[in-house]
C-alpha cells in the first residue's frame, strides 16, 4: 500500500481515506487491552445517516484527484449483524458505483469471518479487509483474552483469499506473556499467511481496561519506548526482506491519546513510526561500519542517500549520528542527498563504494 496509486491513464494519485469509526459495538469479546471508546473517541452506534453525512462532508473537501477509500475503523465490523453491516456499507457502496470513491475497506476479527459474511461484503464492494491478528502464539492470545486462536487466523485468511479480497493483518507486540521467542514465532507465522500488508501497533496500556488493572497491580509490565521501537523494527525489517509491506507502525496520534490520563504505559509516541525507521537506518549504518572494521577512523565515510531519508538516517535530535560516532569512534561522517533510491544507502569509503538496503542487512 503506497501513498500514491497509478490510475488507468498512468497518473499517480495520492491516497485519501474517509474514516468511519465504529465503537466496540457487536463484538462479544473483552480483550484485556481494549477500550474502544478511548481509541475511537466515541461509545455510541453509528447509523446509515451518519455514514452518509461523513462521506459527503469529506468529498466536499477534496479539490484534486485522489484515490479515495472509505475505511471502517475501530470495532469488529463483521461481528455486527448482516443487516447492520449492510446498512453501514450501503452509503459507501453507492458512492463507489457512482465513482465518487475508489474503494471500501474495513477491520475485523479473524473469528468473525465466514463465507456468507464475505459474500455480503463482496456484494457491497469491499475490497480490503484487515484482520486484528495481534499474535500467532496461542499462549499470548489466551492471556490477552482474544477469544480466538492462531488457527482461526489461518482459516479466515484462506477464506478471504478465495474471495479475491485484499487482506492485511494487524499485530500487537508486547502483549502479556510475549517474549522474543514468541515474537519470532509470530513473525514466521505471518510469512506463512502471506498477507498483502501489515500494521504494527505495539501494546499500550489504555485507561479503564483489564490490562490497566494488571499494570497497576504489577502483573503486567509494559514495553518501554525503546523496546517497542526495537520489536517493531525487527518485524518491519523481517517482513520487508520477505516482500511484505508494513504500512504503519504505532497508533495514529489523536487528541485523546495525547492526553496524559489515557495512555498509562507502553511505547506511545506521536513520531513512533519515524523512530522505527530511524532505528532500521541505524542498523544499516552499524552493519556497514562493522563490515569494514578495522578502519582508519580519520578517513571520512560519505553517506549517499535520498533526501526523503535524511531525518531517518540522522535520527531524532541527530541521535543515530551521535551514537555511531560514540560507539565506533568515527570522526567524519558526511551526508549527501544525491541518491534517487529511497530506503537505500550508498557508502563511500577509502575509494570503494558500498550499497545497502533493507533486504541486505541483519537486525541488531
C-alpha positions in Angstrom: 0.0 0.0 0.0 1.6 3.3 -1.0 0.7 6.9 -0.6 0.1 7.2 -4.3 -1.6 4.9 -6.9 -1.4 5.0 -10.7 -4.8 5.2 -12.4 -5.7 3.9 -15.8 -4.3 7.0 -17.5 -0.9 6.5 -15.8 -1.4 9.4 -13.5 -0.3 9.0 -9.9 -2.9 10.0 -7.3 -2.4 10.4 -3.5 -4.5 8.3 -1.1 -7.4 9.9 0.7 -9.0 7.9 3.5 -12.6 8.8 4.7 -12.6 7.2 8.2 -15.8 5.9 9.7 -15.1 5.0 13.4 -17.1 2.0 14.7 -17.0 1.7 18.5 -16.9 -1.6 20.4 -20.4 -2.5 19.2 -21.3 -6.0 18.2 -18.1 -7.6 19.4 -18.8 -10.3 22.1 -15.3 -10.3 23.5 -13.5 -8.1 26.0 -9.8 -8.2 25.2 -7.7 -7.1 28.1 -6.1 -4.2 26.2 -9.4 -2.9 24.6 -11.2 0.3 25.4 -12.6 1.3 22.0 -14.2 4.5 23.3 -10.8 5.8 24.2 -9.3 4.7 20.8 -12.2 5.7 18.5 -13.4 8.7 20.6 -17.0 7.5 20.8 -19.2 4.9 22.5 -22.4 5.1 20.6 -23.5 3.1 17.5 -23.0 4.6 14.0 -26.0 4.6 11.7 -26.6 4.8 7.9 -27.4 8.5 8.0 -24.1 9.4 9.8 -22.0 7.3 7.4 -23.6 9.2 4.5 -23.0 12.5 6.2 -19.4 11.7 6.9 -18.8 10.6 3.3 -20.5 13.7 1.9 -18.5 16.1 4.1 -15.2 14.6 3.2 -16.0 14.6 -0.6 -16.7 18.3 -0.4 -13.1 18.9 0.9 -11.3 17.1 -1.9 -10.2 19.6 -4.6 -7.8 17.5 -6.6 -7.6 13.9 -8.0 -7.1 11.4 -5.2 -7.5 7.7 -4.7 -10.4 7.8 -2.2 -11.3 5.0 0.1 -14.0 4.7 2.8 -12.5 2.9 5.8 -14.5 1.4 8.7 -12.2 1.5 11.7 -12.4 0.8 15.4 -14.6 -2.2 16.2 -15.1 -5.6 14.8 -17.1 -4.8 11.8 -18.2 -8.3 10.8 -19.3 -9.0 14.4 -22.3 -6.8 13.6 -25.4 -8.4 12.2 -25.5 -8.8 8.5 -28.4 -6.3 8.3 -26.3 -3.7 10.3 -23.2 -4.4 8.1 -25.4 -3.8 5.0 -26.9 -0.6 6.4 -23.5 0.9 7.1 -21.9 -0.3 3.8 -24.8 1.0 1.6 -23.8 4.7 1.5 -20.2 3.8 0.7 -21.3 1.3 -2.0 -23.5 4.0 -3.5 -20.5 6.4 -3.6 -18.4 3.6 -5.1 -20.7 2.7 -8.0 -21.2 6.4 -8.7 -17.4 6.7 -9.0 -17.1 9.2 -6.1 -14.8 6.9 -4.3 -12.4 4.1 -5.4 -12.6 1.5 -2.6 -14.1 0.3 0.7 -12.0 -1.2 3.5 -12.7 -2.4 7.0 -11.1 -4.1 10.0 -12.5 -7.1 11.9 -11.6 -10.2 14.0 -10.4 -13.5 12.5 -13.2 -15.5 14.1 -15.8 -13.2 12.6 -15.2 -14.3 9.0 -17.5 -16.8 7.2 -18.2 -17.5 3.6 -21.6 -15.8 4.0 -20.2 -12.7 5.6 -17.6 -12.4 2.8 -20.2 -12.8 0.1 -22.1 -9.9 1.6 -19.0 -7.7 1.9 -18.2 -8.5 -1.7 -21.7 -7.6 -2.8 -21.2 -4.1 -1.2 -17.9 -3.6 -2.9 -15.5 -4.2 0.0 -12.0 -4.6 -1.5 -9.7 -4.7 1.6 -10.1 -6.4 4.9 -7.7 -6.0 7.9 -7.7 -8.8 10.4 -6.8 -8.0 14.1 -4.4 -10.9 14.5 -2.3 -9.4 17.3 -0.2 -12.5 17.8 0.1 -16.1 16.4 1.2 -17.5 19.7 -1.9 -19.2 21.3 -0.5 -18.7 24.8 -0.3 -15.0 24.2 -3.7 -14.9 22.6 -5.3 -16.7 25.6 -3.5 -14.5 28.1 -4.9 -11.5 26.2 -8.5 -12.9 26.3 -8.7 -12.6 22.5 -11.3 -15.3 22.2 -9.7 -16.8 19.1 -6.6 -18.8 18.4 -4.0 -18.9 15.6 -5.9 -21.5 13.6 -8.8 -19.0 13.3 -6.4 -16.6 11.6 -5.2 -19.1 9.0 -8.8 -20.2 8.3 -10.0 -16.6 7.9 -7.1 -15.7 5.6 -7.8 -18.7 3.4 -11.5 -17.7 3.0 -10.6 -14.1 2.2 -8.0 -15.1 -0.4 -10.5 -17.4 -2.1 -12.8 -14.4 -2.4 -10.0 -12.4 -4.1 -10.2 -9.7 -1.4 -7.0 -7.9 -0.4 -6.2 -8.8 3.2 -3.8 -7.2 5.7 -3.2 -8.0 9.3 -2.6 -6.1 12.5 0.0 -7.1 15.1 0.5 -6.0 18.7 4.0 -6.7 20.0 4.2 -6.6 23.8 1.1 -8.5 24.8 1.1 -10.5 28.1 3.4 -13.5 28.1 5.1 -12.5 24.8 8.9 -12.8 24.7 11.3 -12.7 21.8 10.8 -16.4 21.0 7.1 -15.7 20.9 7.5 -12.7 18.7 9.8 -14.6 16.2 7.2 -17.4 16.1 4.6 -14.9 15.2 6.8 -13.3 12.5 7.4 -16.6 10.8 3.7 -17.4 11.0 3.0 -14.1 9.2 5.3 -15.2 6.4 3.2 -18.4 6.0 0.0 -16.3 5.9 1.4 -14.1 3.1 -0.7 -11.1 3.9 -0.9 -8.2 1.4 0.3 -5.8 4.1 0.8 -5.5 7.9 0.2 -2.8 10.5 2.2 -3.0 13.7 0.6 -1.5 16.9 2.7 -2.1 20.0 0.6 -2.8 23.0 -0.4 0.3 25.0 -2.0 0.3 28.5 -5.2 2.3 28.0 -7.1 3.6 30.9 -10.1 1.6 32.1 -9.0 -1.8 30.7 -8.2 -5.1 32.2 -4.6 -4.5 31.1 -4.6 -1.3 33.1 -5.6 -3.2 36.2 -2.8 -5.7 35.7 -0.3 -2.9 35.1 -1.4 -1.3 38.3 -1.0 -4.4 40.4 2.3 -5.3 38.8 1.3 -8.5 37.0 1.9 -6.9 33.6 5.0 -5.0 32.6 4.6 -2.7 29.6 7.2 -2.3 26.9 9.4 0.7 27.2 9.5 3.1 24.2 12.9 1.8 23.1 11.8 -1.9 23.5 8.7 -1.1 21.4 10.8 0.5 18.7 13.2 -2.4 18.6 10.5 -5.1 18.4 8.6 -3.1 15.7 11.7 -2.5 13.7 12.5 -6.2 13.8 9.1 -7.1 12.4 9.1 -4.4 9.8 12.6 -5.3 8.6 11.9 -9.0 8.6 8.7 -8.6 6.6 10.4 -6.2 4.1 13.0 -8.9 3.5 10.2 -11.3 2.7 8.4 -8.9 0.4 5.6 -8.0 2.8 4.9 -4.3 3.2 4.3 -2.7 6.6 2.0 0.3 6.0 2.1 1.7 9.6 3.9 1.3 12.9 2.3 2.8 16.0 -1.2 4.1 16.6 -2.2 7.3 14.8 -1.8 10.2 17.2 -5.1 11.7 18.4 -6.1 14.4 20.8 -7.5 11.7 23.2 -4.4 9.6 23.1 -2.1 12.6 23.6 -3.9 13.3 26.9 -1.8 12.1 29.9 -4.6 10.1 31.5 -5.4 7.9 28.5 -2.2 6.0 27.7 -0.9 4.9 31.1 2.1 3.0 29.9 3.7 1.4 26.8 5.6 2.7 23.7 3.4 5.5 22.6 4.9 8.5 20.8 3.4 10.7 18.1 6.5 10.1 16.0 6.7 6.4 16.7 6.8 5.3 13.0 9.7 7.7 12.3 11.6 6.3 15.3 11.2 2.8 14.0 12.5 3.8 10.6 15.4 5.6 12.2 16.4 2.5 14.2 16.4 0.5 11.0 18.7 3.0 9.3 20.9 2.9 12.4 21.2 -0.9 11.9 22.2 -0.1 8.3 24.9 2.3 9.4 26.2 0.0 12.1 26.2 -3.0 9.7 28.3 -1.2 7.2 30.8 0.1 9.7 31.3 -3.3 11.4 31.8 -4.9 7.9 34.9 -2.7 7.3 36.5 -2.8 10.7 39.3 -2.2 11.5 39.3 1.1 9.7 41.2 4.3 9.7 38.9 6.5 11.8 40.3 9.6 10.3 39.1 8.7 6.8 35.7 10.1 6.0 32.6 8.0 5.4 30.4 9.6 2.8 26.7 8.5 3.1 24.8 8.9 -0.2 21.0 8.8 0.3 17.7 10.1 -0.9 16.6 13.4 0.6 13.4 11.8 1.8 15.6 9.7 4.2 17.8 12.3 5.7 15.9 12.7 9.0 15.6 8.9 9.4 19.4 8.5 8.9 20.2 11.2 11.4 17.6 10.1 13.9 15.6 12.3 16.2 17.9 15.1 17.5 20.7 13.6 15.4 20.8 10.5 17.7 21.9 8.0 15.1 24.9 10.0 14.1 25.9 10.7 17.7 25.5 7.0 18.6 27.6 5.8 15.7 30.4 8.3 16.4 30.3 7.4 20.1 30.3 3.6 19.7 32.7 3.3 16.8 34.9 6.4 17.4 34.3 7.8 14.0 35.0 11.5 13.5 34.0 12.1 9.9 30.5 11.3 8.6 29.4 13.2 5.5 25.8 13.0 4.4 25.0 13.7 0.7 21.4 13.9 -0.6 22.3 12.7 -4.1 20.6 9.3 -4.4 17.4 8.5 -6.4 16.6 5.4 -4.3 14.6 5.6 -1.1 15.4 3.2 1.8 18.9 2.7 0.4 22.2 4.0 1.4 25.4 4.2 -0.6 28.6 4.3 1.5 31.8 5.8 0.0 34.9 4.9 1.9 38.6 4.6 1.0 37.9 4.8 -2.7 35.3 2.0 -2.5 31.5 2.2 -2.9 29.0 0.0 -1.0 25.2 -0.1 -1.2 22.9 -1.3 1.5 19.1 -1.5 1.7 16.6 -3.2 4.0 16.8 -6.5 2.2 20.6 -6.8 2.6 21.1 -6.1 6.4 20.8 -8.1 9.6 18.8 -6.9 12.6 20.9 -5.8 15.7 
